[in-house]
Amino acid sequence: MQETITALKQHRQNADKEAFFQTLVRMAPGLRRYVHNRLRTVENNGFIPAGLYSPNDIVDEVMLRIYEDFEN
């Protein structure tokens, strides 16, 4: 994980948006599984209606926010 963060920092400093997102894409399958499982849990517990959110949409939004707010 530390190598990934280091790579992201380097790509961000170099303003290499494509390489930055390619690094994030390598992390996406695990993140998608996590988001899918958490959504299923809250749907099953009745906290949100089933199908209200898409794991893919959430992961895409997270990736954009990581890029925009990476320094923070």
Residue, then its C-alpha position, 0 to 999 in steps of 0.5 A: m500500500q505504501e508503494t501505491i501512495t508513493a506512486l500516487k504522490q509522484h504522479r500528482q507532482n508530475a501532473d501525470k493524470e493518466a498514470f495517477f488514474q492507472t494506479l488507482v485503477r489497479m486498486a479499484p477491484g478491491l475497493r469495489r468489492y468493499v463498497h459492494n459489501r458495505l452497501r449490501t449490509v446497509e441495504n439488508n439492515g434497512f438503512i437505505p433502499a436496495g439499489l439506491y447506490s451503485p458500487n461503480d458510481i461510488v468508486d468512480e466518485v472516490m477516485l475523482r475526489i482522491y485526485e482532487d484532494f490528494e494533498n489533503 
